[in-house]
């Protein structure tokens, strides 16, 4: 079409646009939605302290049949009210050689007064206690309606009070005037019916993950289900949409230029979904696992995860977060899931069957790695540990931090325990693992997990080295 303006984060939009248009041609709308991440600026003192403002929204692609008039005007009603007009891409399938000379976005009418004002210049019928008046609407506000009646030298304006006097107003059938619309001036050799493909980004559409787990009475098996809740406040409705959910948002230009962009994980929903305006809908992220084997483990974290505070700027202080006494251990339940990537962050509710009823055990954030979901049950006092930096080097010229970390744990229980040591590559999202004496599993973009079976009264040491680059 010769026109392709983009929103902030051009690379992210282009990649998702390619996804939206990939595969066989379909008349169904394609909707790709970014997850709603936790804002970090308020938690860590604002953007200047390393927090970042999350970006959410959706990329929407749909096909429409439109009429191209002799003047070349094309109108597409019913688009999202929250559309980013700079992100719009229009492709004329009927006439690929057509070009756009002008684009306008007309916001939808949200009140009765706005609705009346949209019909200024149109003939309307006003019902009053004295009968019906037919005339051209000239003006309208919250108090009065001004219409022009008569013709020729009998033409005059009449002002009608809306409060008590105007009983009804009948508007002409509009061509999408009352809905958010995109209007183009199109240079095309073909008039009449055209099929166009429209792609744009809109705010007001987000999704979150929710999980439900039910332990049997002995605690040996578990039922586990995963759902995504999609909220649509864009003002647009998308029926039978091909839905793709993305775990991370596009790059945000409000952050500094050296901020790393997280690698997104995409979840394609198998069946078409109706995304109604102002509605929420739940869709299944993966098939429910019934009577799956439940494994009991103990997780140990030497310190809370500080990585959310260092997404805009790296942390180069080698003395920070290397103390002892901040660790915690917890009893958790694990279940295998059919995924190659960690499940998206979300809340998990854990219940336990007790005779003929369910008892609430916990409601926590799910922890996950590839093929595995983990649910916190209760605190544990039998595992102690400490963490220290064996070495740490900040190279200002090379813009790197290289550090070697040692974590020691001790099992004070009277039986052997399977322990999962959780460590965080927290200084900066761009990092590499240089060495480790125990094989780790990636449980997130900046989370490592080490497994060890520790005998009663036994100890275990894990050492690894990591380099951050920016």
Secondary structure as GFF3:
##gff-version 3
##sequence-region A 1 470
A	DSSP	alpha_helix	10	21	.	.	.	ID=ss1
A	DSSP	beta_strand	30	34	.	.	.	ID=ss2
A	DSSP	three_ten_helix	47	49	.	.	.	ID=ss3
A	DSSP	beta_strand	57	68	.	.	.	ID=ss4
A	DSSP	beta_strand	73	77	.	.	.	ID=ss5
A	DSSP	three_ten_helix	85	87	.	.	.	ID=ss6
A	DSSP	beta_strand	89	92	.	.	.	ID=ss7
A	DSSP	beta_strand	99	106	.	.	.	ID=ss8
A	DSSP	alpha_helix	112	118	.	.	.	ID=ss9
A	DSSP	beta_strand	123	128	.	.	.	ID=ss10
A	DSSP	beta_strand	131	140	.	.	.	ID=ss11
A	DSSP	beta_strand	144	149	.	.	.	ID=ss12
A	DSSP	three_ten_helix	152	154	.	.	.	ID=ss13
A	DSSP	beta_strand	156	161	.	.	.	ID=ss14
A	DSSP	beta_strand	166	170	.	.	.	ID=ss15
A	DSSP	beta_strand	181	187	.	.	.	ID=ss16
A	DSSP	beta_strand	192	202	.	.	.	ID=ss17
A	DSSP	beta_strand	205	215	.	.	.	ID=ss18
A	DSSP	beta_strand	221	232	.	.	.	ID=ss19
A	DSSP	beta_strand	238	246	.	.	.	ID=ss20
A	DSSP	beta_strand	266	268	.	.	.	ID=ss21
A	DSSP	beta_strand	273	275	.	.	.	ID=ss22
A	DSSP	beta_strand	279	293	.	.	.	ID=ss23
A	DSSP	beta_strand	295	301	.	.	.	ID=ss24
A	DSSP	three_ten_helix	307	310	.	.	.	ID=ss25
A	DSSP	beta_strand	328	336	.	.	.	ID=ss26
A	DSSP	beta_strand	346	354	.	.	.	ID=ss27
A	DSSP	beta_strand	357	365	.	.	.	ID=ss28
A	DSSP	beta_strand	367	369	.	.	.	ID=ss29
A	DSSP	beta_strand	372	380	.	.	.	ID=ss30
A	DSSP	beta_strand	383	395	.	.	.	ID=ss31
A	DSSP	beta_strand	400	411	.	.	.	ID=ss32
A	DSSP	beta_strand	417	424	.	.	.	ID=ss33
A	DSSP	beta_strand	431	436	.	.	.	ID=ss34
A	DSSP	beta_strand	440	444	.	.	.	ID=ss35
A	DSSP	beta_strand	447	454	.	.	.	ID=ss36
A	DSSP	beta_strand	459	469	.	.	.	ID=ss37
###
